[in-house]
Amino acid sequence: MASIMIISGCLGTGKTTLSKALAHAAPAGLHLVTDTFYHFPAHPLDPTTEEAHAQNTTIMRAIGRAAAAFVEGGYAVFLDGVIGPWFLPTLLREWDAVARMEYVILRATLEEELARVLRRDGPATQTRVYNMHDAFAELAGYAKHVIETTGRLPEEVRAECLYRRCRYEFLLDTKVWVP
């Protein structure tokens, strides 16, 4: 089924691992890595800063359009990125023709996020982890979209995601977001 599932959360929560697994399991799965879009500007701003809001909004619109194009081609898109609820309206405006939209937020402890990012990227991105962990700490209204990944194997996270997806727990109500 052509659809979009946003898999979001702070750096180091397991977004890429889950997105890859889900895309490979779907007959027409597609793993869309949003980090790639942040490499397009010749002079990018740190996306975790307030100064980057205009850049981030433009990039989110481009991501939304790319995802919509893949859905039009019949793909089940698994959108992997640090996409907070504050950017859902921007994305949803690009998805008029998308029948099924889901939102998953992966969350871990700050210590686990820092440890995972340190192993993967070194110390350079630790400040971004602090900024984004705080941004994803209070998600009023999104509790049903959260999967805790602290101390869990990727297979456990994937199994929970699939189980809850079958129960339609991650569906987005577009009438709430798009005027």
C-alpha positions as CSV (number, residue, x, y, z in Angstrom):
1,M,0.0,0.0,0.0
2,A,1.3,3.4,-1.0
3,S,1.8,5.3,2.3
4,I,4.1,7.4,4.4
5,M,5.4,6.5,7.8
6,I,7.5,9.2,9.5
7,I,10.0,7.6,11.9
8,S,11.3,10.4,14.0
9,G,13.1,11.1,17.3
10,C,16.3,12.5,18.6
11,L,19.7,11.4,17.1
12,G,20.7,8.0,18.4
13,T,17.2,6.6,19.0
14,G,17.3,4.0,16.2
15,K,15.4,5.8,13.4
16,T,17.6,4.5,10.6
17,T,17.7,1.0,11.8
18,L,13.9,0.8,12.1
19,S,13.3,2.6,8.8
20,K,15.6,0.3,6.8
21,A,14.0,-2.8,8.4
22,L,10.5,-1.7,7.6
23,A,11.3,-0.6,4.1
24,H,13.0,-3.9,3.3
25,A,10.1,-5.9,4.7
26,A,7.5,-4.0,2.5
27,P,7.0,-5.2,-1.1
28,A,7.3,-1.7,-2.4
29,G,9.2,-0.2,0.5
30,L,11.4,2.9,0.2
31,H,13.7,4.3,2.9
32,L,13.9,8.1,2.5
33,V,16.8,9.5,4.6
34,T,16.0,13.1,5.4
35,D,19.5,13.9,6.6
36,T,20.6,13.9,2.9
37,F,18.5,17.0,2.3
38,Y,20.5,19.0,4.9
39,H,23.7,18.5,2.8
40,F,22.1,20.3,-0.2
41,P,22.6,23.9,0.9
42,A,26.2,25.1,0.1
43,H,26.2,27.0,3.4
44,P,24.0,25.0,5.8
45,L,23.1,26.2,9.2
46,D,23.1,23.9,12.2
47,P,19.5,22.6,11.9
48,T,19.1,22.5,15.7
49,T,19.4,26.3,16.1
50,E,16.6,28.9,15.9
51,E,18.5,30.7,13.1
52,A,17.9,27.6,10.8
53,H,14.1,27.8,10.9
54,A,13.7,29.1,7.4
55,Q,16.3,26.6,6.0
56,N,14.6,23.8,7.9
57,T,11.1,24.8,6.6
58,T,12.3,24.8,3.0
59,I,14.0,21.4,3.5
60,M,10.9,20.0,5.0
61,R,8.8,21.1,2.1
62,A,11.3,19.5,-0.3
63,I,11.2,16.3,1.7
64,G,7.4,16.3,1.7
65,R,7.3,16.7,-2.1
66,A,9.9,14.0,-2.6
67,A,8.0,11.6,-0.4
68,A,4.7,12.4,-2.2
69,A,6.3,11.7,-5.5
70,F,7.4,8.2,-4.3
71,V,3.9,7.5,-3.0
72,E,2.5,8.5,-6.4
73,G,4.8,5.9,-7.8
74,G,3.3,3.3,-5.6
75,Y,5.9,3.1,-2.8
76,A,5.4,2.7,0.9
77,V,7.7,5.5,2.1
78,F,9.5,5.2,5.5
79,L,10.7,8.7,6.2
80,D,13.7,8.7,8.5
81,G,14.5,11.9,10.2
82,V,14.5,14.3,13.1
83,I,11.0,15.5,12.4
84,G,9.3,17.0,15.4
85,P,5.5,17.7,15.6
86,W,6.2,21.3,14.9
87,F,7.0,20.4,11.3
88,L,3.9,18.1,10.7
89,P,1.8,20.9,9.2
90,T,4.5,21.7,6.7
91,L,4.8,18.1,5.6
92,L,1.1,17.4,5.5
93,R,0.4,20.3,3.2
94,E,2.5,18.4,0.6
95,W,0.6,15.2,1.0
96,D,-3.0,15.9,-0.2
97,A,-3.1,12.7,-2.2
98,V,-1.6,10.4,0.4
99,A,-4.2,8.0,1.8
100,R,-2.2,6.7,4.8
101,M,0.1,8.8,6.9
102,E,1.7,7.6,10.2
103,Y,4.0,9.2,12.7
104,V,6.3,7.2,15.0
105,I,8.5,8.9,17.6
106,L,11.4,6.8,18.9
107,R,12.7,7.9,22.3
108,A,15.6,6.9,24.5
109,T,17.4,8.2,27.5
110,L,19.8,11.1,27.0
111,E,22.6,8.8,28.1
112,E,21.8,6.1,25.6
113,E,21.4,8.7,22.8
114,L,24.8,10.2,23.6
115,A,26.4,6.8,23.7
116,R,25.0,5.7,20.4
117,V,25.9,8.9,18.6
118,L,29.4,8.9,20.1
119,R,30.0,5.4,18.8
120,R,28.6,6.3,15.4
121,D,29.7,9.9,14.8
122,G,32.2,10.8,17.5
123,P,31.9,13.8,19.8
124,A,31.1,16.4,17.1
125,T,27.3,15.9,17.2
126,Q,26.8,15.8,21.0
127,T,25.5,19.3,21.2
128,R,22.8,18.4,18.6
129,V,21.8,15.4,20.8
130,Y,21.3,17.7,23.8
131,N,19.3,20.2,21.8
132,M,17.0,17.6,20.1
133,H,16.6,15.4,23.2
134,D,15.1,18.5,25.0
135,A,12.9,19.2,22.0
136,F,11.4,15.7,22.0
137,A,11.1,15.5,25.8
138,E,7.6,17.1,26.1
139,L,5.3,15.6,23.4
140,A,1.9,16.4,24.8
141,G,-0.7,14.8,22.6
142,Y,1.7,12.4,21.0
143,A,2.1,9.7,23.7
144,K,0.4,7.1,21.4
145,H,3.1,7.7,18.8
146,V,6.1,7.0,21.1
147,I,8.2,3.8,21.1
148,E,10.8,3.6,23.9
149,T,14.1,2.2,22.6
150,T,16.3,2.4,25.6
151,G,18.0,-0.9,26.3
152,R,16.0,-2.7,23.5
153,L,17.2,-4.7,20.6
154,P,16.3,-3.4,17.1
155,E,14.1,-6.6,16.6
156,E,12.1,-5.7,19.7
157,V,11.5,-2.2,18.5
158,R,10.5,-3.4,15.0
159,A,8.1,-6.0,16.5
160,E,6.4,-3.3,18.6
161,C,6.2,-0.9,15.7
162,L,4.6,-3.6,13.5
163,Y,2.1,-4.7,16.2
164,R,1.0,-1.1,16.9
165,R,0.8,-0.3,13.2
166,C,-1.7,-3.1,12.7
167,R,-3.7,-1.5,15.5
168,Y,-3.6,1.8,13.6
169,E,-2.0,3.6,16.6
170,F,0.3,5.7,14.5
171,L,-2.2,7.3,12.1
172,L,-2.2,11.0,11.7
173,D,-5.5,12.9,11.6
174,T,-4.8,15.3,8.8
175,K,-8.0,17.3,9.5
176,V,-6.4,18.5,12.7
177,W,-3.3,19.9,10.9
178,V,-4.3,21.1,7.4
179,P,-6.7,24.0,7.2
